[in-house]
């Protein structure tokens, strides 16, 4: 569901904001691996 949020808000978010969201998701995936 988090990935969907990035796709829906990606067009409105700046590159830094988008990268930050991707970084948080990547960290979450690693923690719950």
N, C-alpha and C positions, 0 to 999 in steps of 0.2 A: 504493500500500500504506500510505503514511503517513496518508492521509485515513481509511482504514478503522480505523487504530489510534485516531484521535481519536473516531470514532463509538463504538467498543467501550469506550473508557475515559472518554468524555465524562460519563456518568452518575455516575461515581465521582470525577472530577476537579472541582476548584473552578473558578469562573469565571476567576480569575487564571491558573491552570494551563492551562486550555483556551485562553485568549487567547494565552498564551506559546507553546503548541504551534502554534497557527494562525499566529502571527507568524513562527516559525522556518520553517514550511512556505512561507509567502509569500516569505520571503527566499530560500529555496532555489530556488523557481520562478523568481524574478527572476534569480538568479545563473546558472541553467542555461538561461535563455531563449535 
